[in-house]
Amino acid sequence: MDLEKLLSDRLAPAFAAVAGGPVDPLVRRSGRADFQSDAALALARRLGRPPRDIAGAVLAHAVLDDIGVSAEVSGPGFINLTLADRALADLVAGLAGDARLGVPSTATPQTVVVDYSAPNVAKEMHVGHLRSTVIGDAAVRLLTWLGHRVVRVNHLGDWGTPFGMLIEHLIDLGEAEAAQHLSMGDLDTFYRAARVKFDEDEAFRERSRLRVVALQGGDERTRRLWRLLVTQSERYFLTVYDLLDVGLSGDDFRGESAYNHLLAGVVDDLDRLGLLRPSGGAECVFPPGFTGRDGAPLPLIVRKSDGGYGYPATDLAALRQRVGELGATRLLYVVGLPQRQHFAMVFAVAEAAGWLRPPVRAEHLGFGSILGADGRMLRSRAGESVKLVGLLEEAVARATDLARSRNPDLDAEAAAEIGRAVGIGAIKYADLSVDRTKDYVLDWERMLALDGNTAPYLQYAYARIRSVLRRAGTAAQPDAPIVLARPDAPIVFAQPAERALAVELLGFAGVVGEVERSLELHQLAGYLHRLATAFSAFYERCPVLRASDELRESRLLLAGLTARTLRQGLDLLGIRTLARM
Ligand code: ARG
């Protein structure tokens, strides 16, 4: 149940009657009441009427008391909305009895293709792939939980001219030796060595060129060696996913090469549709509205002057396949913002060709960079891109040390478990809690801190509630949903902090619904942080275990519901909770 939406729905007709047309009532949480509507202020100028008058007229029309809401005009023209305790208690009791915490499964399931992670064969994953993997995984989890059919696609970079030199280098090294290097995750050394030879050795360059031709021509030995490169890299990426605790598996790899057989058809069809223009020896589409700095129309190159197809043609083929064969109605691409124009142009061309049309929607979920403490792109001390595995291992090691220093009695196994959940959780949360389009600074101290908008703060709030519930004797299994002794006991609001927590708990459904549309995962993170903060305030002022019977049950219920909501919310973000920390 989405309270803000319910209140909006109730106020909207009243506003429409007063304004003579549709108005968004702009309902939000309020410091003065439970909620407030600010729309009267915005309307004042248009209607030429004082905002307080408008607010009063709206309230004369609005039907609210049947849902236990009282309203009053306040300040310059806000409408303050307050839920009766009884109504609030009933709503919270409803949540407590609902396995989905008030979040319904979608009534309109979609097939959603999520294109994410997408590292490149024989190249180290970099922090951009980390962001894509973490954001994509959270999107997959959220949409799946809401009942959509979600197809994960790992659009591996496994094709293109660099494979000529990579295969030649593999031949030089010998297969066994090369496989060894690659499976050790020493991808960058491998790639760089090939690159150096390519740049410096004319004969190697020529061999590489011939090798690309052989690869494209389907030469059997070349194909086998290429497969070897791909398989070894995939194996390595899977170990990273495992460490990162994301749900990508071997079945989700669908590399660029998978679309080869469709590329000629894409170009032919664009030609038939009259969309193709030759330019500088290449075949291009000039989608309307895209111009370069000099004002000249920008081409999307679908066939290069050497006759080969590239990245854009592959994305067009993939889009067509996702809509046509997979039946996708929503296409998500979790890729860094530097590729914004690429996707805008691919979508524009697909629309012009009629391959992408309503109700099917394509969205580029672009994201910013991870910066080092110096505010510049994160780099290793040697100035190279930071190796992802090293970053993840450092997070786990730091979190394990912190856990041990806080609790010296922890045995090694428990410390390792906490270190992993907290370290990886902290990395993911640092990423998911900021507006995805923004850059952010990787700051170990801050992201591992037990206070602030961090994963450890939320995990700790959860563990603390578990401990209260354990002491109350209500939690059976460490990981089972929390069942209270008297789930139908009445909820009491003796203190404002209890009420505030209850209102916060009711906000979960609204936030999840909003994130389903926007995929702004930081909204969910921000909500969980507000919830945990409301819980802390509650826990400070409202003794639970020492309270009298009725109050104790009521507070246990609020605490238990908070734990479940935190756990579910963190789970949607791909972050683990721990029963003890
Ligand atoms: N492999 C690409 C890279 O590392 C990302 C691919 C993103 N997905 C896509 N459909 N183009 O930049």
Residues whose N, C-alpha, C, O or C-beta is under 5 A from the ligand:
A	BS01	LIG	D115 A118 P119 H155 G157 V335
